[in-house]
Structure formats: structure tokens, C-alpha cells
Amino acid sequence: RGVKDATPAKLYAHRFTRTPEQVAISFVVMHAGFDPQSIGLIMALPPEVTVAYSPYSRTENNYSEHLRGSGHEVWTMLPVMNERYPSDDPGPIGIIGRMPPEEITRRTHQIMGAVLGSVGFILPPDEAVSTQKGTLTPVLEEISARGMLLLSTHPTRSIDQISTSKDMEGIIRRADLILDTTPDEAQIRSKLAGVLAAASEKGEYVVLLSARPQSLQILSEWLKQTKLATPFALAPLS
């Protein structure tokens, strides 16, 4: 936090003013940063599409600044233990259940330092760390202290399961839909076909997709064909 409560969530957010009658639809591309082809496809999407960048891609291809430069809001994927742990390890800076709080904080600092200009953090859809009582507390404290945000993407996990602290309610949000849990074109198109109706009913809607070229191409085609009109508005995640 800086002078006059300047925070990353405010400084690095894609500028957007939402009017009361608008139905905000946010698309978030997860696990970006590894594939140059994917980065090209992402940069061709409207700048209101949010990009969640992997902290592990920093030593190979540092595209986050290019994405921010082209207008996209950048978030950071939070590497955590998933439902397949320990056979599927979250890596050397991953957050794991029953890990000492000081080690969780140290790893959180490393994750925070990996992606410059990040607005907040995204828990992957298959995360299992929120079922480990207290594990996310040091992470949330660090995120809150710095004025950043968190998106939960697990299909059934409630915000109360992420944190029972009332102080954290304002920084945590849940996603509504994952487009490509399986890389099936027909399923992705079918889900996209229902987005406007679902968003209209809820008033706002957060849609996730992976950085697979196929998924990005389908989204790009849908956005061009749909041409969102009032009251719908394409909005950055923040």
C-alpha cells in the first residue's frame, strides 16, 4: 500500500467504469505465459479480457509486461496443492497443506515477486489447499495487507471455505463457469451459448478458460460474432 492508500488492485487494474444497468461479463485466461502462440492469441483478444499469468513462466518467457502494455489486466496463478497431490506437485514455490506458516509466507512472497503489475491471485479449479484448515490464512493476510484480490475458481468451494474472516470478504470472489474443463469444441461452444442468459440472471458473470490455443480461438470467434450490446459489457476481472 502506498500514499493515499494506493494499491496494486487500483494501480494495475484495467480502467473500467461500470454503470448500474450494465451486466458485466469477465473472461479470464488461466496459466498464461508458457506458449508464445497462446500469448499472440491472447493479445489479439479485447483488452478487457483478463490474463492469469503463471509465476513459473518468468524464467522462460516474460510476457506479462507485453500483456499489460497491450491493455490486458494481469493476475497471478497461485500454485497450490491439488486433488492429485503428492503425485502432482505444485512446484518449489507451491503452497501445501500443513506447511509451517513462516514457509507459506516465504513462498507467498516469492510468488508475489514473480509477476510484476499483478492485480491479484487466482486459485486453480482443482485446488485442494482450501480444505486444509488454516493453510491459506498467511496467504490471505499477505494479499490483504498489500491491497490485492483473490479469485476462487473451484466449482463447489464457497467463499466461507476459503476464509471465515469477515475482513477477507471484500477481497475474495468466486468464478461462475469454466469453459474448457475438457478440450471439447462442442462443449465449449455450448457453454458460451448460455453465457448471456446466465449473466443476465445474475447481473455479473466470471468465465474461465485455459490458455490452450483451441479455447482462445473459439472465444475470439464468439466475441466477434456476439458483439456484446447493452446491457452487457465486457469487463476486466477487477
C-alpha atoms as one frame of an Amber mdcrd trajectory, in Angstrom:
protein
   0.000   0.000   0.000   1.257   3.436  -0.905   0.392   7.085  -0.478  -3.358
   7.780  -0.254  -3.973   4.018   0.001  -2.647   3.301  -3.478  -2.822  -0.460
  -4.006  -1.913  -2.886  -6.815  -5.610  -3.669  -7.271  -6.185   0.010  -8.104
  -2.920   0.909  -9.847  -2.678  -2.077 -12.186  -6.362  -2.650 -12.914  -7.610
  -2.134 -16.455  -9.550   1.128 -16.304 -13.254   0.442 -16.441 -16.319   2.307
 -15.195 -19.422   0.212 -14.789 -22.850   1.820 -14.914 -25.650   0.470 -12.672
 -27.628  -1.027 -15.559 -24.702  -2.923 -17.075 -24.346  -6.701 -16.854 -20.599
  -7.264 -16.523 -19.094 -10.358 -18.148 -15.455 -11.126 -17.375 -13.333 -13.666
 -19.240 -10.163 -14.877 -17.522  -7.421 -16.831 -19.299  -5.604 -19.108 -16.839
  -1.984 -20.394 -16.826  -0.674 -17.979 -19.427   2.998 -17.426 -20.129   4.399
 -20.662 -21.463   3.311 -20.846 -25.099   4.242 -17.999 -27.483   1.350 -18.998
 -29.767  -1.096 -18.604 -26.884   0.323 -15.204 -25.955  -0.218 -13.999 -29.522
  -3.827 -15.200 -29.444  -4.412 -13.566 -26.034  -3.002 -10.238 -27.180  -5.408
 -10.330 -30.118  -8.378 -10.589 -27.726 -10.113  -7.416 -26.485  -8.088  -5.684
 -23.717 -10.959  -6.235 -21.256 -10.082  -9.961 -21.207  -8.081 -10.684 -18.050
  -4.969 -12.864 -18.080  -3.754 -15.008 -15.175  -0.025 -15.469 -15.555   1.912
 -18.398 -14.125   4.753 -17.481 -11.725   6.758 -20.405 -13.119   6.959 -18.967
 -16.612   9.053 -15.958 -15.579  12.447 -17.588 -16.283  11.415 -18.773 -19.743
   9.160 -16.188 -21.369   8.399 -12.937 -19.580   5.247 -11.867 -21.428   3.367
 -10.254 -18.546   4.655  -6.764 -19.344   3.695  -7.187 -23.006   0.193  -8.212
 -21.943  -0.146  -5.203 -19.652   1.225  -2.977 -22.389  -1.498  -4.140 -24.763
  -4.148  -3.243 -22.166  -4.855  -6.603 -20.529  -5.256  -6.809 -16.778  -2.765
  -9.311 -15.347  -3.314 -11.565 -12.327  -1.109 -14.330 -10.914  -1.967 -18.028
 -10.766  -1.436 -19.257  -7.204   0.423 -22.603  -7.280  -1.135 -24.792  -4.581
  -1.634 -28.458  -3.834  -4.441 -30.031  -5.819  -6.612 -33.100  -5.527  -3.828
 -35.282  -7.005  -1.101 -34.249  -4.557   1.530 -35.634  -3.926   1.685 -37.313
  -7.352   1.060 -33.875  -8.868   3.323 -31.419  -7.042   2.687 -27.627  -7.202
   6.409 -26.951  -7.573   9.147 -25.308  -5.497   7.044 -22.280  -4.514   3.736
 -24.152  -4.228   1.530 -23.813  -1.137   0.916 -27.165   0.562  -1.339 -28.105
   3.459   0.224 -28.464   6.927   3.252 -26.456   5.811   4.683 -24.177   8.557
   3.141 -20.662   8.379   6.547 -18.991   8.005   7.321 -21.168   4.956   3.906
 -20.370   3.455   4.620 -16.661   3.892   8.093 -17.022   2.349   6.674 -18.810
  -0.692   3.860 -16.278  -0.985   6.469 -13.508  -1.189   8.249 -15.402  -3.968
   5.000 -15.804  -5.900   4.216 -12.113  -5.436   7.628 -11.170  -6.793   7.323
 -13.361  -9.872   4.715 -11.371 -11.818   5.106  -7.595 -11.917   1.981  -5.458
 -12.161  -0.380  -8.130 -10.847  -3.813  -7.110  -9.549  -4.436 -10.276  -7.555
  -4.230 -14.057  -7.370  -6.239 -16.948  -8.759  -6.704 -20.320  -7.078  -6.803
 -23.077  -9.735 -10.058 -25.030 -10.204  -8.588 -28.309  -8.910  -7.124 -26.800
  -5.732  -7.375 -28.781  -2.506  -5.478 -26.397  -0.240  -8.625 -24.639   0.987
  -9.723 -27.902   2.626  -6.599 -27.765   4.823  -7.670 -25.626   7.781  -5.576
 -22.506   8.258  -3.211 -23.135   5.330  -4.452 -20.175   3.291  -4.550 -17.787
   6.257  -0.946 -16.499   5.856  -1.513 -16.148   2.091  -4.719 -14.162   2.547
  -3.096 -11.950   5.182  -0.294 -11.068   2.761  -2.735 -10.440  -0.091  -4.947
  -8.252   2.089  -2.027  -6.307   3.572  -0.925  -5.300   0.086  -4.355  -4.360
  -1.209  -4.663  -7.199  -3.719  -7.517  -9.538  -4.645  -8.230 -13.289  -4.821
 -10.440 -15.298  -7.176 -11.598 -18.787  -6.204 -12.316 -20.995  -9.214 -13.217
 -24.336  -7.608 -16.685 -25.290  -8.893 -18.138 -26.092  -5.448 -15.935 -24.286
  -2.911 -17.711 -21.416  -1.122 -16.011 -18.208  -0.005 -16.592 -19.285   3.611
 -14.448 -22.349   2.933 -11.655 -20.135   1.625 -11.772 -17.880   4.685 -14.109
 -17.454   7.649 -12.717 -13.974   8.354 -15.180 -11.169   7.653 -12.199  -8.914
   6.886 -11.422 -11.038   3.830 -14.889 -10.953   2.268 -14.162  -7.829   0.257
 -11.092  -9.253  -1.485 -12.383 -12.738  -2.411 -14.662 -13.555  -5.315 -15.838
 -16.790  -6.943 -15.835 -17.662 -10.628 -19.070 -18.828 -12.251 -18.091 -21.022
 -15.201 -15.114 -22.947 -16.602 -15.372 -23.235 -20.378 -12.891 -25.987 -21.119
 -12.668 -28.495 -18.284 -12.288 -30.879 -21.218 -10.865 -29.642 -24.547 -14.030
 -30.416 -26.471 -15.031 -27.787 -29.046 -18.718 -28.655 -28.997 -18.876 -28.379
 -25.186 -17.020 -25.050 -25.175 -19.362 -23.584 -27.785 -22.384 -24.917 -25.921
 -21.253 -23.259 -22.686 -20.590 -19.971 -24.460 -24.090 -20.093 -25.904 -25.521
 -19.941 -22.389 -23.303 -17.163 -21.021 -25.570 -14.200 -21.817 -28.652 -15.767
 -20.244 -26.737 -16.781 -17.103 -25.104 -13.368 -16.822 -28.426 -11.587 -17.270
 -29.949 -13.603 -14.442 -27.042 -12.986 -12.060 -26.120  -9.423 -13.032 -22.432
 -10.224 -13.457 -20.558 -13.307 -14.570 -16.958 -14.580 -14.444 -15.911 -17.128
 -17.076 -12.620 -19.039 -17.013 -10.725 -20.748 -19.783  -7.268 -22.222 -20.191
  -4.542 -20.755 -22.401  -4.973 -23.587 -24.919  -4.886 -22.164 -28.461  -8.105
 -24.016 -29.328 -10.021 -22.418 -26.440  -8.639 -18.960 -27.205  -9.619 -19.223
 -30.864 -13.157 -20.297 -30.002 -13.534 -17.413 -27.534 -12.177 -14.956 -30.093
 -14.715 -16.142 -32.677 -17.565 -15.951 -30.157 -16.700 -12.403 -29.108 -16.562
 -11.251 -32.738 -19.847 -12.930 -33.622 -21.703 -11.928 -30.459 -20.707  -8.229
 -30.316 -21.989  -7.590 -26.806 -24.632  -4.887 -26.735 -26.427  -3.036 -23.925
 -26.907  -4.057 -21.139 -23.973  -6.477 -21.493 -20.440  -5.194 -21.097 -17.107
  -6.967 -21.372 -15.325  -6.104 -18.126 -11.897  -6.779 -16.570 -11.990  -9.105
 -13.572 -11.180  -6.385 -11.038
